[in-house]
Structures are given as C-alpha cells and as structure tokens.
Amino acid sequence: MRHQNGFTLLELMMVIAILAITLAFAVPAYQSTIAAESIQAESNNLYGDILYARNEALRQGLYVLVCQSTDNQTCDASGGSANWAVGWIVTTGTSCANGSNGTVLRKQKAFSSKDTANYTNLASPPVAGTTPFCFNRMGYAASANTGKVVIRSTSNTSATPYCVIVEASGHPLSLRGGQTSPSGMTCP
C-alpha cells in the first residue's frame, strides 16, 4: 500500500474552525484600532494647524485664523454647521471677524471618514456658529475665539474621543477623552 501525502478532511475542518474563531475576535479589534487611529490623526492635524496659526501670528505680526471651510478658500459664514469635519483653513485676516480676504496659509480637506468634529465656543456668553480660532500678533486668542472641537468616531462609538481646545491665552491643548486640562476643561 502506497503512503498518501496531504491532509485529511478532519484536519482541514479543524484548521478552518480555528481560523474562523481567530478572525471572529481579530476583525472587530482591528476595526476599533482603525477608528481610534483615524480620530487621533484628525485631532493631530487640527492641533498642528492651530499651533502653526499661533506661530504665524507671532512671526508675521498679523491676525491668523483657523476656521471651518467647505471650499478650502474662505471661512464659512458664521452661523453655519458647527461640524469641522467638512475641513478648515489657516488664513491671515485684518481682524478676528474677517479671514475671508486674507492669504490662505494651509488647507485641510474634509475627513475621509464619517467622523465628526463638533465645535463648541467657550466665550462667555457663547458665540453661536462657526466662530474661528483667531490669534492676534501677540499669540493670544480673542475671548470670543476660544473653543473646543470634539472629534468622535461614527463607525465605532466606543472609541475614545479627542479634543482640541484653545484657551484665551492662545495656548492650544490636545486631550483624550476623560482627560482634564490644567484650567479645568474636560474632554468627554
């Protein structure tokens, strides 16, 4: 009798069963990791652009704004959607209220994912709409231009959100969900 090389049906079924069990655990964990990395990268992009804007305000001695922009050319009108996931620009302006006629220094396109980036104005009283982050030539943010953007995953609601906060000092902060800034602001 000749010896056959290969696998038996039972061995192949066992390998397929083990592979299926492994994938059942690995795929959701992988999707969660991808969602977490996506919101962290989006948060880092916004934080980096805000730092850049503040540095440019100091360097150029001008007002520099970071504002929501759907066309990557001008700041969206105040009172629009507060979801910064549509994109933003870094632009110079003649004041904190007007960045549409300045020079666009940087552009950020809309998120490729369906994540959200909801803006909350921190001024007292709050200013509604899409008020930009604005830095004067000293690097300070105007009180009406302080705010918080909370970036959340819509594909994985259990993913930890990230927050980018600009306080009146002009100092931007990047926090993970559950963290609190030195001034007492929290990221949900």
Backbone bond lengths (Angstrom), bond angles and torsions (degrees), N, CA, C in turn:
res aa  C-N    CA-C-N  psi(-1)  N-CA   C-N-CA  omega(-1)  CA-C   N-CA-C  phi
1 M - - - 1.442 - - 1.533 109.42 -
2 R 1.301 114.55 133.96 1.446 121.60 -176.13 1.528 110.24 -87.52
3 H 1.357 117.54 137.96 1.468 122.58 -178.96 1.532 109.37 -81.83
4 Q 1.327 117.87 128.47 1.467 124.03 -179.22 1.531 109.71 -93.61
5 N 1.319 116.33 136.54 1.465 121.68 174.34 1.524 108.51 -96.03
6 G 1.326 116.87 144.38 1.454 120.52 178.58 1.510 111.37 138.28
7 F 1.330 115.62 -170.35 1.455 121.96 -178.50 1.516 109.55 -112.79
8 T 1.306 114.62 149.45 1.461 118.87 176.46 1.523 108.61 -83.07
9 L 1.294 116.61 164.53 1.459 121.72 178.35 1.524 110.62 -60.18
10 L 1.312 117.28 -39.40 1.464 121.86 179.40 1.526 110.74 -62.89
11 E 1.325 117.97 -42.37 1.463 120.99 179.11 1.535 110.98 -64.62
12 L 1.314 117.13 -43.06 1.462 120.30 178.17 1.522 112.01 -63.44
13 M 1.324 117.91 -39.96 1.463 121.51 178.45 1.523 110.90 -64.99
14 M 1.318 117.49 -37.42 1.475 120.98 178.73 1.536 110.45 -66.00
15 V 1.318 116.87 -43.20 1.463 120.57 179.43 1.529 110.33 -63.49
16 I 1.315 117.39 -43.12 1.468 121.05 178.95 1.526 110.63 -64.41
17 A 1.314 118.31 -39.55 1.467 121.74 178.61 1.525 110.90 -64.65
18 I 1.322 117.19 -43.75 1.469 120.91 179.19 1.528 110.00 -64.90
19 L 1.326 117.08 -41.80 1.455 121.35 178.14 1.534 111.44 -62.75
20 A 1.314 117.59 -41.46 1.468 121.81 179.26 1.526 111.00 -64.34
21 I 1.318 117.14 -42.57 1.470 120.97 178.85 1.529 110.15 -64.27
22 T 1.317 117.34 -43.63 1.463 121.47 179.39 1.528 110.89 -61.95
23 L 1.318 117.11 -44.93 1.465 120.75 179.03 1.523 112.32 -65.68
24 A 1.326 116.86 -32.91 1.465 120.19 179.23 1.527 111.19 -61.95
25 F 1.324 117.12 -30.94 1.463 120.76 177.80 1.526 111.86 -90.42
26 A 1.312 117.54 -34.66 1.464 121.48 -173.36 1.525 113.27 -74.99
27 V 1.316 118.35 -40.75 1.469 120.64 -174.41 1.530 112.30 -62.98
28 P 1.333 120.67 -48.87 1.475 118.76 178.05 1.531 112.57 -62.68
29 A 1.322 117.44 -37.87 1.461 120.10 178.61 1.527 110.44 -65.22
30 Y 1.310 116.76 -38.55 1.463 121.36 178.52 1.529 110.46 -65.54
31 Q 1.322 117.21 -43.46 1.464 120.73 179.07 1.523 110.98 -63.28
32 S 1.326 116.62 -38.60 1.459 121.07 177.82 1.529 110.48 -64.29
33 T 1.320 116.52 -41.41 1.460 121.03 178.68 1.523 110.82 -64.42
34 I 1.313 117.00 -43.04 1.467 120.98 178.91 1.530 110.33 -61.98
35 A 1.338 118.01 -43.44 1.469 121.54 179.30 1.526 110.63 -63.38
36 A 1.335 117.09 -43.25 1.466 120.83 -179.97 1.529 111.05 -64.48
37 E 1.321 117.08 -42.37 1.465 120.81 178.93 1.527 111.29 -65.73
38 S 1.316 116.64 -36.13 1.461 121.42 -179.59 1.528 110.88 -63.87
39 I 1.328 117.79 -49.36 1.470 119.14 -178.32 1.527 111.39 -70.62
40 Q 1.330 117.47 -30.51 1.460 119.29 176.34 1.533 110.18 -67.29
41 A 1.320 117.66 -42.29 1.467 120.94 178.64 1.530 110.94 -64.49
42 E 1.329 117.20 -41.84 1.466 120.69 178.92 1.526 110.72 -63.62
43 S 1.331 116.16 -40.98 1.456 121.27 177.76 1.530 110.47 -63.65
44 N 1.323 116.44 -43.88 1.466 120.34 179.29 1.526 111.60 -62.84
45 N 1.329 117.63 -37.07 1.469 120.80 177.75 1.524 111.22 -62.83
46 L 1.331 116.80 -46.38 1.464 120.25 179.71 1.524 110.79 -65.74
47 Y 1.324 116.96 -45.25 1.463 121.76 179.16 1.533 110.31 -58.99
48 G 1.323 116.59 -44.89 1.465 120.83 179.41 1.517 112.40 -62.99
49 D 1.327 117.05 -40.32 1.462 120.15 178.82 1.527 111.54 -68.55
50 I 1.325 117.46 -34.64 1.469 120.22 177.21 1.528 110.26 -68.52
51 L 1.332 117.41 -42.30 1.470 120.15 175.76 1.530 110.60 -60.70
52 Y 1.319 115.69 -43.32 1.465 120.97 178.57 1.530 110.46 -60.33
53 A 1.327 117.14 -44.54 1.466 121.22 -179.45 1.526 110.97 -61.27
54 R 1.313 116.68 -43.75 1.462 119.79 179.86 1.532 110.59 -63.87
55 N 1.322 116.24 -43.74 1.462 119.96 179.01 1.528 111.69 -63.91
56 E 1.327 117.33 -39.13 1.465 120.77 178.37 1.528 111.14 -67.41
57 A 1.325 117.56 -35.98 1.467 120.20 177.01 1.527 109.88 -61.91
58 L 1.315 116.32 -42.37 1.462 120.60 178.11 1.529 110.92 -68.22
59 R 1.310 117.16 -44.13 1.463 122.30 -176.00 1.527 112.33 -69.16
60 Q 1.338 116.77 -44.57 1.463 120.65 -175.92 1.527 113.63 -90.03
61 G 1.334 117.32 -15.59 1.462 120.37 -177.88 1.519 112.56 69.12
62 L 1.341 116.44 32.39 1.462 122.58 -178.48 1.518 110.13 -125.07
63 Y 1.342 115.33 168.05 1.455 119.48 167.64 1.529 107.05 -74.39
64 V 1.308 116.21 133.26 1.467 120.74 175.92 1.518 107.05 -128.60
65 L 1.323 115.16 129.41 1.459 121.97 -175.99 1.517 110.97 -114.36
66 V 1.316 115.03 148.52 1.463 122.40 166.66 1.518 103.52 -117.64
67 C 1.320 116.50 115.80 1.456 119.47 -174.68 1.522 111.29 -136.96
68 Q 1.301 114.84 153.78 1.463 122.12 176.73 1.521 108.38 -62.84
69 S 1.334 116.12 136.73 1.462 119.73 -179.40 1.519 110.05 -149.88
70 T 1.313 116.01 121.62 1.463 119.97 178.12 1.525 111.66 -85.80
71 D 1.345 117.69 -21.59 1.467 119.89 -178.63 1.529 113.68 -105.14
72 N 1.310 118.47 -0.53 1.469 124.70 -178.36 1.530 113.12 59.08
73 Q 1.333 117.39 22.69 1.462 121.49 179.36 1.521 112.13 -126.48
74 T 1.338 116.79 -37.96 1.459 121.75 -177.00 1.524 109.51 -136.14
75 C 1.326 115.05 158.69 1.462 120.08 175.53 1.522 109.00 -70.34
76 D 1.325 116.95 139.24 1.460 120.41 175.69 1.522 108.95 -66.07
77 A 1.315 116.28 150.49 1.459 121.82 -179.49 1.521 110.49 -62.78
78 S 1.323 116.56 142.76 1.457 121.36 176.90 1.520 109.50 -61.42
79 G 1.302 115.93 141.13 1.453 120.65 -179.70 1.513 112.41 99.59
80 G 1.314 117.02 -2.50 1.462 120.76 178.39 1.514 111.25 -79.95
81 S 1.308 115.05 -164.05 1.458 121.47 179.06 1.520 109.85 -61.06
82 A 1.302 116.38 143.28 1.458 120.64 177.83 1.526 111.13 -94.50
83 N 1.330 118.20 13.98 1.460 121.87 179.77 1.526 109.68 -93.69
84 W 1.318 115.91 105.21 1.455 121.73 -177.65 1.525 112.55 -76.82
85 A 1.314 118.51 1.54 1.465 121.10 177.98 1.524 111.38 -66.19
86 V 1.340 117.91 -12.05 1.467 121.48 178.29 1.524 111.75 -74.95
87 G 1.326 117.37 -11.64 1.453 122.78 179.59 1.517 111.54 117.85
88 W 1.326 115.82 168.92 1.460 120.93 179.19 1.523 108.98 -153.37
89 I 1.326 114.13 167.07 1.460 120.87 176.01 1.520 109.19 -132.02
90 V 1.325 115.96 157.36 1.460 123.36 169.27 1.519 104.53 -109.93
91 T 1.331 116.30 122.18 1.464 120.59 -174.06 1.524 110.69 -141.90
92 T 1.307 116.18 154.94 1.457 120.52 173.59 1.521 108.16 -86.13
93 G 1.313 116.03 159.79 1.457 120.46 179.61 1.510 110.81 -152.85
94 T 1.324 116.07 166.55 1.460 120.92 177.71 1.520 111.37 -85.88
95 S 1.329 115.63 -15.95 1.463 121.75 175.24 1.525 107.19 -159.08
96 C 1.316 115.94 177.04 1.465 119.44 177.87 1.522 111.90 -72.50
97 A 1.314 117.13 -17.75 1.463 120.14 -178.10 1.520 112.33 -88.84
98 N 1.322 117.23 -11.00 1.459 118.27 -172.37 1.524 110.59 -138.03
99 G 1.313 116.55 101.55 1.453 120.26 175.69 1.504 112.51 -113.89
100 S 1.328 116.83 -0.22 1.463 119.56 -174.07 1.521 113.16 -73.72
101 N 1.341 118.00 -19.19 1.460 118.55 -178.18 1.518 112.39 -106.35
102 G 1.315 117.78 11.69 1.451 121.15 -179.53 1.519 112.25 -91.70
103 T 1.313 114.44 -173.93 1.457 121.46 178.40 1.521 109.18 -89.98
104 V 1.320 116.58 127.13 1.464 120.44 177.56 1.523 107.85 -76.34
105 L 1.337 116.08 121.29 1.459 121.48 -178.47 1.525 112.38 -94.36
106 R 1.319 116.47 -35.32 1.465 122.16 179.67 1.513 109.31 -146.92
107 K 1.346 115.04 153.67 1.466 121.39 178.10 1.521 108.83 -131.33
108 Q 1.306 115.90 141.79 1.468 121.61 173.62 1.516 107.35 -127.65
109 K 1.316 116.56 118.36 1.464 120.57 179.79 1.522 110.26 -72.50
110 A 1.304 115.04 170.44 1.470 121.38 178.66 1.523 109.97 -59.93
111 F 1.323 115.32 151.84 1.463 120.31 177.09 1.518 109.33 -58.31
112 S 1.311 116.66 140.30 1.466 119.89 176.98 1.524 110.71 -76.38
113 S 1.317 115.86 -24.43 1.467 120.35 176.41 1.526 108.37 -90.06
114 K 1.302 116.63 179.28 1.466 120.43 177.59 1.529 110.61 -97.78
115 D 1.324 116.67 27.17 1.454 120.68 178.07 1.525 109.41 -67.49
116 T 1.326 115.81 158.38 1.457 120.79 178.92 1.522 110.06 -110.73
117 A 1.312 115.90 152.77 1.461 122.59 176.70 1.521 106.21 -136.91
118 N 1.323 116.39 85.87 1.465 121.45 -173.63 1.522 111.94 -89.31
119 Y 1.323 114.27 127.74 1.452 122.96 -177.71 1.522 110.61 -92.65
120 T 1.327 115.52 136.85 1.461 122.15 172.91 1.516 107.50 -127.64
121 N 1.321 117.41 126.03 1.452 121.54 178.17 1.518 108.61 -77.73
122 L 1.336 116.84 136.49 1.466 121.25 -177.64 1.521 113.01 -103.39
123 A 1.329 117.58 6.00 1.461 120.64 179.26 1.522 109.83 -67.44
124 S 1.312 115.27 158.40 1.452 119.97 177.22 1.524 107.74 -121.53
125 P 1.329 119.78 109.82 1.460 128.91 -1.51 1.531 110.16 -74.93
126 P 1.339 116.77 156.07 1.462 120.26 -178.07 1.521 112.40 -62.66
127 V 1.315 115.33 147.51 1.456 122.58 176.44 1.521 106.54 -102.85
128 A 1.320 117.02 127.11 1.466 120.65 -176.57 1.521 110.96 -78.10
129 G 1.309 114.24 161.88 1.459 120.57 171.40 1.504 114.15 92.03
130 T 1.316 115.18 -146.27 1.455 121.39 -171.52 1.518 111.98 -108.18
131 T 1.310 117.77 42.69 1.454 121.61 179.28 1.520 109.21 -52.28
132 P 1.328 117.72 129.26 1.461 119.61 -177.31 1.523 111.97 -77.37
133 F 1.326 114.39 163.42 1.456 119.39 166.18 1.520 104.78 -80.05
134 C 1.320 117.15 130.33 1.460 120.38 -176.32 1.521 109.56 -134.20
135 F 1.326 115.28 134.30 1.454 121.77 179.27 1.517 109.08 -118.79
136 N 1.353 115.69 134.42 1.462 119.53 177.16 1.529 109.26 -85.96
137 R 1.319 116.66 -178.25 1.462 120.45 -174.80 1.522 113.34 -66.29
138 M 1.341 116.79 -12.75 1.463 121.36 176.29 1.534 111.99 -94.34
139 G 1.328 116.83 -2.64 1.463 120.70 178.66 1.514 114.28 89.16
140 Y 1.340 116.72 1.86 1.460 120.05 178.67 1.523 110.69 -85.15
141 A 1.313 115.56 151.11 1.466 120.67 174.24 1.524 107.90 -93.33
142 A 1.321 116.92 137.66 1.460 120.51 173.99 1.526 107.67 -64.76
143 S 1.330 118.32 144.20 1.469 120.69 -175.11 1.518 112.44 -57.58
144 A 1.333 117.23 -33.72 1.464 119.73 178.74 1.524 111.43 -73.79
145 N 1.332 116.48 -10.76 1.456 120.90 -175.63 1.520 112.88 -111.78
146 T 1.310 115.86 25.66 1.456 119.76 172.70 1.522 107.30 -95.66
147 G 1.297 116.32 150.74 1.457 117.14 -177.96 1.507 113.21 -175.03
148 K 1.311 112.79 179.33 1.462 121.14 -178.78 1.520 108.02 -136.50
149 V 1.324 116.14 133.95 1.458 122.08 174.09 1.522 106.80 -114.76
150 V 1.326 115.83 120.79 1.468 121.66 178.74 1.524 107.75 -102.58
151 I 1.322 115.70 120.00 1.463 121.47 -178.31 1.515 108.18 -103.57
152 R 1.333 115.14 122.09 1.468 122.10 -177.40 1.520 110.54 -126.94
153 S 1.326 113.88 151.78 1.459 120.36 175.17 1.520 109.04 -86.94
154 T 1.323 116.89 134.85 1.461 120.03 174.36 1.522 110.96 -94.97
155 S 1.339 116.37 -18.95 1.465 119.45 179.93 1.521 111.77 -82.68
156 N 1.331 117.33 -22.98 1.460 121.55 179.78 1.523 107.56 -141.95
157 T 1.315 116.65 94.48 1.466 120.77 -174.93 1.522 113.11 -68.35
158 S 1.336 118.10 -13.80 1.460 119.75 178.17 1.527 111.82 -86.59
159 A 1.332 117.94 -6.25 1.464 120.91 178.54 1.529 109.36 -67.79
160 T 1.321 115.79 140.78 1.456 121.82 -179.34 1.525 110.40 -67.42
161 P 1.338 118.33 127.11 1.468 119.86 177.98 1.531 111.15 -72.77
162 Y 1.294 115.74 164.04 1.460 122.59 174.20 1.520 107.84 -122.94
163 C 1.327 116.36 148.97 1.461 121.72 179.19 1.519 109.76 -126.51
164 V 1.310 115.66 140.82 1.456 122.31 170.83 1.524 105.36 -118.12
165 I 1.330 115.67 122.57 1.465 122.22 -174.09 1.526 109.03 -121.48
166 V 1.327 116.41 137.37 1.464 121.61 172.14 1.518 106.67 -120.31
167 E 1.336 115.14 119.65 1.458 120.99 179.18 1.526 109.55 -96.02
168 A 1.320 116.65 172.29 1.467 121.76 -176.09 1.529 112.45 -60.13
169 S 1.321 117.38 -27.86 1.465 120.12 177.88 1.521 111.24 -66.80
170 G 1.334 115.86 -14.12 1.452 120.74 -177.05 1.508 112.60 90.59
171 H 1.304 116.05 -5.58 1.462 120.33 -178.42 1.523 110.06 -76.99
172 P 1.332 117.90 118.14 1.468 119.26 176.74 1.523 111.00 -84.24
173 L 1.311 115.45 149.69 1.463 122.15 177.92 1.514 108.95 -129.33
174 S 1.313 115.79 146.34 1.457 121.34 173.50 1.523 106.76 -121.43
175 L 1.333 116.04 120.58 1.464 121.08 -176.50 1.519 110.89 -125.86
176 R 1.328 115.73 148.49 1.466 121.47 170.39 1.517 108.07 -87.05
177 G 1.310 116.08 158.38 1.455 120.91 177.15 1.517 111.52 -52.78
178 G 1.334 116.18 133.66 1.459 121.66 -179.95 1.518 113.68 93.52
179 Q 1.329 118.64 -12.94 1.456 120.98 179.55 1.526 110.18 -86.40
180 T 1.333 115.11 155.63 1.458 122.21 179.39 1.520 109.00 -123.59
181 S 1.325 116.61 138.12 1.467 121.11 179.05 1.524 109.37 -76.73
182 P 1.340 118.18 164.49 1.464 120.72 177.17 1.530 113.33 -58.09
183 S 1.346 117.50 -27.10 1.465 120.09 179.74 1.525 112.44 -87.92
184 G 1.331 117.68 1.21 1.461 121.03 175.60 1.512 116.01 98.76
185 M 1.325 118.58 2.74 1.467 120.48 177.10 1.519 109.11 -77.58
186 T 1.319 115.16 140.43 1.462 118.72 -178.23 1.523 111.08 -116.55
187 C 1.310 113.38 152.58 1.461 120.73 173.66 1.525 106.22 -104.13
188 P 1.332 117.68 124.78 1.475 119.13 -174.66 1.527 113.34 -62.76
